[in-house]
Structure formats: C-alpha cells, structure tokens
Amino acid sequence: MHILLADDSRAISLPIIAFLEQQGHRVTYARNGLEALEFFNVEHPDLILMDVMMPEMDGMEATRRIKALGGERWIPLIMMTGLESKEDLVLGIEAGADDYLTKPIVPEILAARIGSMQRIAMIQNRLFGILDNVYEGIITIDAQGIVSAFNKGAERIFGYDANEVIDCNVSMLMPSPYHEEHDGYLARYQREGKPRVIGIGRKVRGRCKNGETFAMRLAVTEIKYAEGRQFIGLVQDISVEEEAQQKVEYMAKHDALTGLPNRAQFNEALAHACRVSAEQPSTVLFIDLDGFKPINDGLGHEAGDQALIAVAQRLRHTLKEGDFVARLGGDEFVAIFADIGQPEQALAAGQRLLDAITPPMDLLGNTCKLGASIGAALIPSQGNTPTEVLTLADHAMYAAKRAGKGRVTLAES
C-alpha cells in the first residue's frame, strides 16, 4: 500500500516508517496537516496515518479537509494520538477518522489495524475494478447534476479523463439543447417526480471532448439516501449501430447504382400523392430511355451504368422542392411533380425532363446521346389510385414510343 504518514515528530515517525517499509508498504512523510493535505492532492495514497497535535494545521482540521475532498473511493484514515479522552475520540471520528491508534504506537497493533483497513479497501477496489472495466460508461451525479464518478468506459466513450469531469456539471457531456435544459429538467423532476429519462432507457445524443456528437443509449437510476439522492447513468455508444441501421434503411429505399429513391419509396410517394390529391393535384411522369440498349450492349455494362448515373443526376437537378424522382429498374425512371394538375403544365414538366436527358454525355471516352419517351398522367383528374395512375402513365409512355420516341405524351382519360 501507499501510506501517507503525517506527524511533526521525526523521532516518532522514523521507526514507524521503517516498520511499514519492512512490511512492503511505500510511505510518504508529511511534517504537519498542511503538508499532508498537499501530498494527498498529489500522491493519492491508499491509507493515511494522521497525528492529532501538529503545527500549522492540526490533524483534526487536515482530516476534515481531506474527507471534504470526497471522491467515490474511500481512503481509510487512522488517527494517532496520545489523547485518550472520550471528547477527543468523538471529535476525531466526527472529523472523518475511520480508526484510532494510541501513542506510543505498537507495531503489531498498527499492522493489525492496517490489515483490517486493507480488507475493507480490497472489497471496494474489486467493486471499482468491475465498474471500471465494464464496456458501458457509468456516470454518477448528485442532485445538482455534479459528476462524482466517471468510469473507464465513460472515459473511452466521451474522450475525457475522469479528473476533467468529476466536480463538473454533467451537462458538459450534452449537446444543445439538452446542455441548456438539463439543470431545469433535473430540478423539475425532483420537484414534480415526472421522469423523462430517469427509470426509462432511451436514445439521446452525447457530446465528446472534441465537440463531436454521437448517438447513445442512456438509462438512469435514482438512489435515495437519508442525506439526499444520487443518480447513476448507464451509457452505451450506439453510433456504429445507428449508422449501420441508417445504411440498411437507406439501401431499402434507394437504388444502389444511382442513389435515387427506388420502387419501394416511389410507391410510398405515389400513395401519398393520391391521398392529398384533393388539396394538391400532381402529375406522374413515366420515363423510358431511348438509345440505352446500344450503349449498354456496344460499350459494355460499365458505360451503361455511367449513362444511368448521368441521367439520374440530370433528372435530380430539374426538380423543385416538393417534386420526386425515382429509378424503377433498368432504364425506367418515374417522377412526381407536385402542384401540377393541368395538361399543358404536365406536358411542360415532361419536356423539362426530356431536355435535361438529351444533351450529349461522355461515357468511357465516347460521346453518346440518349433520348427518352415520357408518359404523363394527372392526379386526380385522370386517376386517383396508385395502380390506376401508374398504369395510365405507363400506357402513355408506350404511346410516345409508338409515335416516334423522344417526346412527351399525355395519358388518355
């Protein structure tokens, strides 16, 4: 153990130091209470032997100050005194002493007392060893939101060392607006007892030391003591899990080649357009590329893929807010233009798409040109169900192909 010994008498201290070192302990020697307090803040001993009567700062005051520094880890403190009155013993215990030794110090009794404290400290250290080595972050705060414990898992998750967080407000680990709202929420919970996080696991966002935010799962437990209450937060970094989930969700609704929404997302958008068509008419445009097969067959699939990507980018750039474009598969695309309910508007919208597709493009060093046949169907004037509208637009697209390709045709009502 690392033992801090505070005693103003070197004559008394030297035999004790020699005995402790013989027992395998490391000893730091302080000549008074003030030195003991300074060493305590720097050395972080495992046990303290404190004389009562010392100059500059006596053992009672040094003990009070050391114990006031607190911390989650208990550091045993044994007072050494030649005083034997009950009043002095009570004062020492009230100041924070855990045990007493009466001078002159008997080495065998000193060893027994240290052994007793070691057994208690060992239980504590095993507990903290478990808490420090679990994967999850464990953070303890008081009723004012001040951090009193911050385990290794929390250090890894947030990027702070424990000494940078302990005695600070836990809101430092939160991004806006939670950072500004936390103290008010904590006070409101203690006043009204209506939890939003306490006792309820939920997904929230945390803030690392470098300022980056991340998704985390937080569960908070409240512990009530006679002298107050404490809150223990269990934190899991789920940013990798969230990112993977977002990728899965994105892939489920987007075309892997072009990045456009796929058929599944188009079906949702079309169903929505039909539902709101009474208040907001719209137009569906079914787009089939002209001249794609010769490029795909003649220059190869890589050139074909580049052509589809180029078309997707061009279509995307023609959209205004509220419009939608998707790839259904192969060389078929579809668009939904909001607030377009008249035939001339639908034809003009289709012509904008056609004009975006037809300019020449470079494909693997070859200048190529694509066209398109586009069919348009109005919602709700020509159809008000997804199946009906898509069928009308598809038939209109084939009518455009039969009429010579490279044109926009309105569905027949």
N, C-alpha and C positions, 0 to 999 in steps of 0.2 A: 504493500500500500504506500501511497504518497501521503505523509503525515505532516501537517503544519503545527509546529510547536511554538507557542508564544509564552515567554517567561522572561522577566527582566533580570533574573539571576543566572549568569552563565555557570556558576558553581553548581547550581541545582540542575541546570539543563544538560550539561555535558554528559553526566552519567546516563541520563535518560536517552539522549541521542545515541550514545554508544550502544546501549541495550537494544534500542529499536533497530539500529542498523545491523546489529548482530542477528536480530530476528528476521532480517531480509527486507526491512522497510526503508524507503527513501525519506529523508527528513529535511524540511525547510524550517529554518530557525528565525523567529521574529523576537525583537527585544521588548516590544510593547504592543498594545492593542492597535495603534495606528499602523505600525508595520505589518501586523497580522492582516489587517483589512486590505492593505495594498497588495500583499502577497496573495491573498485569497482571490482577488480580482484577476491576477495574472496567472497564478500557478494551478488553480482549480484542484485543490487537494482532495483526497478520499476521506480524510478524517482530521479533526482539529483537536489539539490539546491546548487548553486556554487557561492560563493563570488568572486569578481574580484581581490581585493587587499589583498594578503596573503603572508606571508614569506615563504622561501624555494622554493616554486613553486606557482606562482600566478594562479588565476582562468582561465586565457586565455590559459596558457600552459597546465594546467590539463585538460581543456575541449578538446583541440586539441588531447592530448594523449588518452583520453577516447574514443573520437569519432574515432580515428585512429584504435583502437582495433576492431572496427566494430562489426561483427556478424549480423546475419539476423534479429534479433529482435531489433526494435527501442526502445531506452530508452530515454525518454524526459529529457532534461536538461534546467533548468531555471537559468539564471544568476541573482545575486543580486548585485546591485552596487549603490554607491552614485554619480557616474559619469553620466552626462547627455549629454555629447557632442555627436554629430552625429558620429564623428570618432570612439569614444569608442563603440557605439552601433554597428556600422558596423563591427568593429574588433571582437566583441563578436559573432555576427551572423556568420561571416566568420570562426571563430574558431570552430563553431558547435553548438552554443547555439540555442535552439528552442524558447525561450521566455525570457523576461526581467522583473525584478521587481526592482523598485527604492526604495532605503532606505530613511527613515525608513520603514520597512515592515508593511503594513496594513493587519491584519489578514483576513479580509473579501476579499480583493483583492487576497491574497495568496490562500485562499480556492477556489476562482473562477478560478484562473489560474490552480491550481491542478486539479480541476474538469474538465476543458477543456482538459487537457492532458490525464486524465483518460478516457474520452470518445473516444479519438483517440486510446489510448492504448488498449481499450476494443475491438475495431474493429480488431486491429492487433492480439490480443490474441485469438479472436474467429477464425480468419483465421488459426493461427498456431495450435489451438486446433483441427481443422478439419484435417490439414495436418499431425499432429502427430498421429491421431487416425485412419487414413485410413489404410487398410490392406497392401497396396503396400508400398514399400520403395521409398522415394523421396529424391534424392540427387542433390544438386546444385553445379556446379563448375564454375570457371571463365575461361577466355581464355587460361590460362596457365595450366588448369587441377587441380587447387587447390580447395578443397572442402570448401564451405561456409555454407552449410546447410545439415543436416543429420537427417531425422525424425525418430520417434519411430519405424515405420515399417522397416526402413533400419537397425536400431539397432538390431531388432529381427532377421532379415534375415542374417546379416553379423556377429553378435555377438560382435560388437564394441559399446562402448558408444560414443555418438556424439562428446564429447570433445577429444576422441582419434583419430578422423578422421578429424575434422574441422581444416583447415590450412595445411593439408597434401595433397599430390598428390593422386588423385583418383585411380591411377594405383595400389595402395596398396590393392585394392579390386579385383584385377585381377590376374589370374594365368598366367604362361608363356604359349605362347609367347606374349600374349596381354599386360602383365605387361611392357615388354621391348619396345613394339611397340606403346604404347598409345600416348606418347608425340609427336612422329613423325607423327602419324596419325592426331592428333588434329591440329598440325601446318600445315600439308599438306592441310587439309580441309579448314582452314582459308585462306590459300594462293590460292588454286585452286577451292574451292567451290564444290568438288565432294564428296558427303557423302557416307559412308558405313553403318553407324548406325543412324546418325542424320536425323530425319524425317522418319526413317524406323524402324519399330519394328522387332526385330529378336531374335533368341535364341542364347545365348552366355553362357560362364561359369564364375562364380564368385568364389572368394576365401574368406572363413570365417577367423575370427581371429585365430582359431585353426589350420589353414593351409589347411583344407579340401576344396575341390572344389565342386561345385554344378551347376546344370543346372538352368538358369534363363532366363526370357524374359525381354528384355531391349528396351525401347522406349525413344529417346532423342529429346527434343525440344530446339531450339535455340531462344533466345530472344536478340534483338539488342537494345542497348541504345546509347545515344549520346556519353557517356563516354566509351563505349566498348560493349562487348557481354557476355552473360551468357548462360549456358547450364543446362537444367533440365532433369534429368534421372528418369524415372519411372521404378521400378524394381519389378518383381514378381518371387518368388521362385517356380520353376516348377519341382523340383527334384522328388517329390512324383508322380506328373503327368507323368514325364518321366519314372520313374521306373515302374509305372503301365502299360504304353504303351509298354515298353520293355518286360514285362511279357506277355502281350497279344500277342505281335509279336512272342515271343519265343514259347508260347503254340500253336500258329497257325502253327508252322513249326517243332515242336518236339513232340516225343512220351512221353506222361505223365508218363509212367511207367519206361522206360529205359533211358530217356533223349537223345536218338538217334534222328537224323532227322526223320521226318515222311514221309508219302507218298507224301504230297504236296511238301516238299523240295526235295525229291528224283526226282519227276517229273521235277523240275527245273534243277537239276543237270544232269539228263539224257538228257534233251533237249539241254543243253549247250554242253555236250559231243558229241552229234550228230552234232551240229553246227561247232565244231572245229575239227572234226574227220579227215579232210583232212590234217591238220597240226599236229594233235596229236591223234593218234589212242588210243583206250581204250577197256577195257573188262568189261562187265556186268556179275555179278555172282548172280544167284538167289538161296537163301539158305532156305531149309525147314528142320526143326529139326526132327530127328528120335528119338523116345522114349519119346517124350514130353507128349503125352496123358496119358500114365500110371502114370507118376509123378503127373500130374495135377488132374487126377481122383482119384489116390490111396492115395496121401499125402495131397491133398487139393489145393485150388487155391493159398494160401499163398506160398506154396512150388513151385507151378508153376510160380508164379510171381518172386520168388527169382531165379529160374532157368533162366528165360528170362533176368533178370538183369545181372546175371553172364555171360551169353552168350554175351550180348551187350558189357560188359566190355572187354571180351576176344577178340571180333571182333575189337573193337576200338583200342586195343593195337597192332594189327597186321598191322595197316595202316601206310603208309609213307606219307610224305607231298604230297598233291595233290590227295590222294585217298579219298573215300567217302563210308560210310556205313549207312544204314537206316533200321528201322523196318517198314514193310508194314502193319503189323497187325498179331494177333495170334502168331504163331511160325514161321512166314515167315520174312526173312531178305533179304536185297539186298545190293550189294557192286558194286562200280565202281572203277576199277583200271586204273589210267592214264598211258600212255606210254607203254601199253601192247597191242600189235597187232598181235602177233604170237600165233598159237595154243598151242605150248609147254609152252610158257610163261603164257597163260591163265590157263592151267591145273596146273602149279606150283603154281600160285596165289591161285587157289581154294584149293589146297592141304594145303597151309599155313593156310587158314581159317578153314579147317577141323581139322587140327592138333591142332588149338587153342581151338576148341569146345569140343573135345572128352575127355580130362583129367577128372577124377572124380571130383565131387563137393559136398560140404556139404550143404544139404537142411534140415533145421529144425532138425539137429542132425542125418540125414540119409545120407549116402554116396551114391550118384547117379551118373549115367553116361548117357550122351546124345551123339548122333551122328548127322549127317546131310547128306542130299542129295543135291548136288550142281550142277546147270546147268550153263554153261558159253556160252556167245555169244560175238563175236568180232565186234567192230565198227571201220571202216565202211565195212570191208571185208565181213561180214555176214549180215549186216543190217545197215541202216543209218537214220532210223526214230525211235523215241522213242517207238511207238507201235510195230513196227517190231522187234526191238532188245529185248524188254521185253518179247514178245511172244516166240521168239526163246529160250531165257534163261529159261523161264518157262517150255517149252516143254522138254528142255534138263534136267531140274531138275526131271521131271517125268520119263524120260528115266533112270536117275540114280537110282530112287526108284525101277523101274521095274527090273533093273539089279542087285538088291540085297541091295541097300541102302549103306550108308557110303562111298560114292565115288563122284568123280567129272566127269561130262560128258560134252563134247563139243557139242554145237548145230550142227545140220546137215545143211550144206549150201544149 
